Amino acid sequence: MVRSLSLILCERRLPADERKLEISTGPDEQRYQIVQSRNGDLNVIPWPFAQSEFSVGVEASYLKQLKFESNQQLIESLKQAPREQLTWRFVKQ
């Protein structure tokens, strides 16, 4: 479930208008969904976390080029790419 959730967040695939999106079926055989409230908070249904509220974040690099001739070219492009801090707040509702 964690891998699917991280892809949804990093690819910015959260649906608008408080619609639910299936994350995956967990190891407990339950179906997990994510929903974003109007204020931007995220809720996972059913809530699988010990804390009732927390934030997570990543630093994102944005590349316009999709293909690179070498690993070194990719590394150099990543060093020069604009960066943005992405943060999400999860709240049990």
N, C-alpha and C positions, 0 to 999 in steps of 0.2 A: 504494500500500500504506500510506503514512504516514497519509493521511486516514482510511482504514478503521480502522487501528490506534488512532488518537487517539479516534475515536468509540466504539470498543469500551471503551477505558479510561475516558473521561469519562462514558459512560452506564452504567458499572459492569456490563458484560455478560460478564465473565469467568465461565466455567462452573466449578462446584465439582468436587471430587473428582478433580483433575488430568486433567479431560477436555480434549481439544483443541478449539479453535474456529478455523475457517478465517477468515483475515484477508482475503486476496484473492490473485489471481494477479499476480505482479510483472512488471516490464518484461522480465525474463529468461524469462517464460513458466512460471516455477515457482510452485507453489501454496504459500503461506505460512500457517502456523498458529501460534496462541499457546496456551500452556498455563501454568497457575499451579500451582506446587508447593505442598505442604502448608504450607511456611514463608512463603508469600506471594511468593516470587521468581517472575519471569516469564521464560519462554524462548520464543523464536521459532524455529520449525523450517521450513526450514533457517535457520541463523543468518546474517543478512545484514550484521551490523555489524562494524566493524574491531576494536573493543574487546571483550574477553570479559566485561566487566561494567560497568554504568553505571546511574545513576538519573536519572529525569526527574520533573518536578513541575509542577503548575499550581495556581493559586488558584481555587477554585470558589465561586460565589455561588449561594445557594439561594432561589428564589422560589416562593411558594405560588400566586400569581396566574398564570394562563396567558395572559390577554389584557389588553392595555393600550390605553387610549383614544388615547395619543399617545406619541411617542418620549420626550418629556420625562417622562412618567409612568413609563415603563420605566427611564429613567436614574435618577430619584429612588428607585425601588424597588430598583434594583441598589446604590445607595449605602448604603441602609439594611439590605440583606439580610445575614443571617449568612454568614460566609465560613469556608472550610476549606481548608487546604493538602492537596492530594492528591499523593502521591509513589509511584512505582513503581520497583522495582529489577529490572533485566534481567540475567540471568546465563546465560551459555552453558553448556549441560549436555551 
